[in-house]
Amino acid sequence: MSAIASLYVLDRDRVVELAGLVGRPSWWARLPRSSATTDQNGAFFQVLAKHARPVRPGYEWSGYCMLAVVDYLQRHGVPLRRSDLRAESSAINRVYGETLLLTPVHKKYLGKLAPDAHREDELRAYFENKRLGFEEAGMAAMDGLELLHDTLSGLQPDEVLLLNVG
C-alpha cells in the first residue's frame, strides 16, 4: 500500500470551508473515524483545485516518509500536528486522511525545520526504526524537511499550508 503527500497553500478562510464540507466541527470529536461521512463527489479536492496553490515541486517520496518526518520532528520538539485550527483539522482528518494545517504560528519552528539542523544518518536510523528503511531514506527525510521549511517560511499571515497524506 502506498500514500501520496500533497501540499497546498490556501487562504485561511478556505480551511473553514473545507471543514464545512463534512459537517459541523463541533460534533466531530465524538465520532469514531469509521462513522464519519465520506466525500462522495470529491468536493474537498474540487475546492483545493479551485482555490489552493499546489506546492511545486512537491514531495516526490512516499507519503509515509513525510509522516515519518512529522513524527521525527514531534519527538524533537516540533509539534506540527498542533494547530490553531484544531476543530477544522479534526473535521478534515475524519474523512480525508492525515491532514496537517500549518499556519504562520508554526514559523517559530523554522530553525528546527531547517535540514542543516539535522543529521541525515540520524534520520535514516529513525526511518529504519519505523520500518521505512531503504537506501535513500535519509535523502527522503531531508527533502521533506526542506520542503516544509521553505514552504512555511514563505507563508503569508492569512495563508495556511495544508499537508494531506492519503
Stockholm file with secondary structure:
# STOCKHOLM 1.0

chainA/1-166         MSAIASLYVLDRDRVVELAGLVGRPSWWARLPRSSATTDQNGAFFQVLAKHARPVRPGYEWSGYCMLAVVDYLQRHGVPLRRSDLRAESSAINRVYGETLLLTPVHKKYLGKLAPDAHREDELRAYFENKRLGFEEAGMAAMDGLELLHDTLSGLQPDEVLLLNVG
#=GR chainA/1-166 SS CCCBEEEEEEEHHHHHHHHHTTCCGGGGGGSCGGGSCCCTTCHHHHHHHHHCEECSSCCCSBHHHHHHHHHHHHHTTCCTTCCTTHHHHHHHHHHHSEEEEECGGGGGGHHHHSGGGSCHHHHHHHHHHTTCCCTTHHHHHHHHHHHHHHHHHTCCTTEEEEEEEC
#=GC SS_cons         CCCBEEEEEEEHHHHHHHHHTTCCGGGGGGSCGGGSCCCTTCHHHHHHHHHCEECSSCCCSBHHHHHHHHHHHHHTTCCTTCCTTHHHHHHHHHHHSEEEEECGGGGGGHHHHSGGGSCHHHHHHHHHHTTCCCTTHHHHHHHHHHHHHHHHHTCCTTEEEEEEEC
//
